[in-house]
Amino acid sequence: MQLFEKIFQRNDKFYLLVYYFAIGLSLNFSTHYAYYIRNKSWELPETYFEGSILITLIFWTMSIVRSGKANEDRYLRGTVQWFKIEFIFLIQTFLIAVLITVIFKNTGSYSRIWFFTSFFLSIFIFLFLKVIFDLLYISLVKSNTIQRNILLIGDSISCQNIIRKMPKTTSNSVIKCLIVINRNHEEQKKFYGVPTFNLEDDFSYILNHHSIGQVWIVSSLKTQTFVEKLVDKFLNFSIDCRLVLPESKFKFTEGMDTDAGFDFYNISFSPFYGTSFLIKNIIDKILSIIFLIITFPIILIFSIFILIENGFPIFFKQKRTGWDGRAFNIFKLRSLSKEDDDSEDQQVIAGDNRVLFIGKIIRRLSIDELPQFFNVLKGDMSIVGPRPHMTAHTKYYSIDVKNFMQRHKCLPGITGWAQVHGLRGPTEGKGLMDKRYQYDLYYIKNWNLMLDFYIMIKTMFVIIFQKVD
């Protein structure tokens, strides 16, 4: 379920992409069914088939050209307003199709009855799909499968205005709770049943208990003295943080964004969402299956060696820190003696006497990491991402290294940007961890699919040529 949650984490544009893809397919179906009604056959002549493809491609092209905030607002306005606008959109699609056939002198190849039947069928299917997608969307939001619950922080008047202006239709932006600054007793404002907290309350509890996905800090004349302190505070959490309505001394030229009718400066925002993240996830799953099939004989052979030298268990399971600081169980081939289970939180260092004889070979060739492809299939990890640390180490370094939790704004990986730059193995001291953190942060801020492919290829060379104790 985390996959769906993260794909929709930032806004509704990916949902709209799926929606318009379905609409395009429905247009294609309408043209086929219109021909079937008249001729009782699903086999379209070549010209009709080309016309069907033409109408679909025109619609998809117009959707891409007109995509963005306009499409999002159109979808969120509600069924009646949406239908008025989409009806014009549909007319434009068919008129462009007619214009193209006229230009190429091909109008005689098509039946007017087929054309108008396709048009009216498309209207009906448009409306049907809108209702279905609305019901599906609402059910996903209510089940928290996709959610973007918001913690709002600001003065009472600004908070009230934002809550009142939030889209009340199908947007998954939900004000879950808020913290009111400078609330005077004379200003007893209504907050529509939204629970309120104070700056002195436990933020960790608030974020976890209310499943907060974003923090919106309202910059106004009444809150400017608090903004910098709040930004620093929330950078200690692996949560998306935005500054709403920047004013006065807060002047930004980059990082501006709009959503739900508001202007934002994205202070800390994970780039892992939407179509690109879906593609990354699909690639992860496909490559993991391939790698597990290819490396199964290797895993089996070394499992037998572990069994012979030190008995069961063959696999090692340990709690690690994942996306948003959530704990998960990581799987590895066991390379340490089972008699040392009580020291599992202790990192392995050069010359460690806990390492089995076969374990030295396993660790040298990184064979112990192979079972983590199963973690990738489960959705706990990605092939490329910051390496997950033990939960005890995360707790320690989150205090010792400033803004350390920002490295948990994506799925942890089997390999990462820090690892291909030589930062592999144990982290001995704050300096080494801080250096690794900087590489992890660079990866998160500059992530793209090509960077992932580069890291995967370079990892192969690191494993083969770099000596690891």
Buried (B, 14 or more C-beta within 10 A) or exposed (E): EBBBBBBBBBBBBBBBBBBBEBBBBBBBBBBBBBBBEEBEEEEBEEEBBBBBEBBBBBBBEBBEEEBEEEBBBBBBBBBEBBBEBBEEBBEBBBEBBBEBBEEEEEEEBBBEEBBEBBBEBBBEBBBEBBEEBBEEBEEBBEEEBBBBBBBBBBBBBBBBBBBEEBBEBBBBBBBBBBBBBBBEEEEEBEBEEBEBBEEEEEBEEBBBEBEBBBBBBBBBEBBBEBBEEBBEBBBBBBBBBBBBBBBEEEEEEEEEEEBBBBEBBBBBBBBBBBEBBBEBBEBBBEBBEEBBEEBEEBBEEBBEBBBEEBEEEBBBEBBBBBBBBEBBEBBBBBBBBBEEEEEBEBEBEEEBEBBBEBBEBBBBBBBBBBBBBBBBBEBBBBBBBBBBBBBEBBEBBBEEBEBBBBBBBBBBBBBBBBBBBEBBBEBEEEEEBBBBBBBBBBBBEEBEEEBBEBBBEBBEEBBEEEEEB
